[in-house]
Amino acid sequence: HFAVLPLLINPVDGYVIGNRGPIRGMIEPLMAGFFFDATESDNKIKFVQRGRASAVTIPLADLSAQEGNLGSTPDPFDLTRQQEMELPLELNVVYLNSANNYQPSQQAARRIAANSQTKVTIQLPIVMSDNKARQVADAMMYSAWQERMAGSFATSREYAVYEPTDVVTVVSGNASQ
């Protein structure tokens, strides 16, 4: 069973499936190009658009949940930051150009102020216009730099109703994290 929540994307003009294989491998380029995630819940696969509003606000005091009395309370966030050198300086999106007889074309996004020398090429078997491909390249570059901070936290069972794709806001006093 599939459940497709309203995805805020334009219709796909075309998509090439070159070989037989797992469906997941066929959907992943669409997920990358149109910024949505997948999760399984209630025996259904759900596709959820990124950038939605926060589903819940969790007070900082509700973090660091643990079973029993294990002594000291762990840090509320386990944060890691990706090294700037590992992030792309240039990101190229290769796509099928609808205005050029479906020939492969590419659009690039560059970050001017960075210590990185990494150049990344992402092949998307998706038919797009030059303008749409440029928007995808810019969004992928922005996303790579915004997602350089990754973290995890634990809460009480009170928050178990939320799914992995739900946006969460954590607040401490007047500031949100």
VENDA-V117411 format. One record per residue. N is the residue number from 0. PSI is psi in degrees with one decimal (999 if undefined). OMEGA is omega as a letter, one per 20 degrees, with the letter a starting at -180 (NA if undefined). D_CENTER is the distance of its C-alpha to the mean C-alpha in Angstrom with 1 decimal. Layout:
BEGIN
N PSI OMEGA D_CENTER
N PSI OMEGA D_CENTER
END
This chain:
BEGIN
0 137.5 r 22.9
1 143.2 r 19.9
2 116.9 a 18.8
3 109.0 r 16.9
4 160.1 a 16.2
5 112.9 r 16.6
6 133.8 a 13.9
7 48.3 a 14.4
8 160.8 r 14.6
9 157.3 r 17.7
10 148.7 r 19.5
11 125.4 a 18.9
12 -27.8 r 22.1
13 155.7 a 22.2
14 130.3 a 20.5
15 127.0 r 22.2
16 103.0 a 22.4
17 -29.2 a 24.6
18 159.4 r 25.3
19 150.6 r 25.5
20 -175.2 r 23.0
21 143.9 r 20.8
22 -36.3 a 18.9
23 -44.0 r 15.6
24 -24.8 r 16.1
25 -27.4 a 16.8
26 -29.2 a 13.9
27 -41.2 r 11.2
28 -34.9 r 12.1
29 -39.3 r 11.8
30 -41.6 a 8.3
31 -42.0 a 7.6
32 -25.5 a 10.2
33 9.7 r 9.6
34 60.4 r 6.0
35 158.9 a 6.8
36 165.5 r 6.7
37 145.5 r 10.1
38 157.3 r 12.4
39 129.1 a 16.2
40 138.2 a 18.5
41 41.1 r 22.2
42 26.7 r 22.5
43 147.7 r 20.1
44 127.1 a 16.8
45 137.6 r 14.7
46 124.8 a 12.1
47 127.7 r 10.4
48 137.6 r 9.2
49 159.6 r 6.6
50 18.2 r 9.1
51 169.7 r 11.8
52 158.6 r 14.6
53 134.1 a 15.2
54 -25.2 a 16.8
55 149.3 r 18.9
56 124.0 a 20.4
57 124.8 r 21.4
58 144.6 a 24.3
59 -32.3 a 24.2
60 -20.9 r 27.3
61 -0.9 r 25.5
62 172.3 a 23.4
63 34.6 r 24.8
64 145.2 r 26.1
65 154.8 a 28.2
66 137.7 r 30.9
67 -169.6 r 34.5
68 97.5 a 35.8
69 10.4 r 34.4
70 -123.3 a 35.8
71 147.5 r 33.6
72 131.3 r 30.3
73 165.2 r 27.3
74 143.5 a 25.1
75 -34.5 a 22.9
76 138.6 r 19.7
77 92.8 a 19.2
78 140.9 r 17.3
79 146.2 r 16.7
80 125.7 r 16.1
81 141.2 r 15.4
82 139.7 a 18.5
83 -33.2 a 18.5
84 -22.8 a 20.3
85 -14.0 a 17.5
86 153.9 a 15.1
87 137.5 r 15.8
88 -35.2 r 18.8
89 136.6 r 18.4
90 119.8 a 15.8
91 131.1 r 17.5
92 119.8 r 16.2
93 129.6 a 19.0
94 173.3 r 19.4
95 118.0 a 22.5
96 115.3 a 24.3
97 -27.2 a 25.7
98 -6.2 a 28.4
99 47.3 r 29.5
100 33.5 r 30.5
101 24.9 r 27.1
102 147.6 r 27.6
103 133.9 r 24.6
104 172.4 r 23.8
105 150.0 r 21.3
106 142.6 a 19.9
107 149.5 r 19.1
108 137.6 a 17.4
109 148.4 r 19.2
110 121.6 a 19.1
111 -50.4 a 22.7
112 91.9 r 23.0
113 150.8 r 21.6
114 2.1 a 23.4
115 154.3 r 21.3
116 7.9 a 22.8
117 130.3 r 19.9
118 130.0 a 19.5
119 136.3 r 16.7
120 128.6 a 17.2
121 121.9 a 14.8
122 120.1 r 16.8
123 120.7 r 15.8
124 45.6 a 18.7
125 136.5 r 18.1
126 125.1 a 20.9
127 164.0 r 20.2
128 164.6 r 22.3
129 -42.3 a 22.4
130 -44.8 r 21.1
131 -41.9 r 18.1
132 -37.7 r 17.2
133 -41.3 r 17.8
134 -40.9 r 15.4
135 -44.6 r 12.6
136 -45.6 r 13.7
137 -43.7 a 13.9
138 -38.5 r 10.5
139 -39.4 r 9.0
140 -47.7 r 11.6
141 -44.5 a 11.0
142 -42.6 r 7.3
143 -41.6 a 8.8
144 -34.4 r 11.6
145 -31.0 a 10.1
146 13.5 a 8.1
147 -20.1 r 11.5
148 122.6 r 12.6
149 147.7 a 11.7
150 168.9 r 14.0
151 158.2 r 15.5
152 163.5 r 18.3
153 144.4 r 20.8
154 179.6 r 22.4
155 172.3 r 25.3
156 -15.7 r 25.4
157 -30.2 a 25.6
158 10.3 a 21.8
159 -13.9 a 21.5
160 -15.5 a 21.3
161 149.3 a 17.6
162 163.1 a 14.9
163 -25.6 a 11.9
164 -3.6 r 9.7
165 138.9 r 12.1
166 134.2 a 11.7
167 137.6 r 14.5
168 131.6 r 16.7
169 128.8 a 19.1
170 143.6 r 22.3
171 104.0 a 25.2
172 -121.3 a 28.2
173 -10.4 a 27.3
174 144.4 r 24.2
175 152.9 a 20.6
176 999 NA 18.3
END
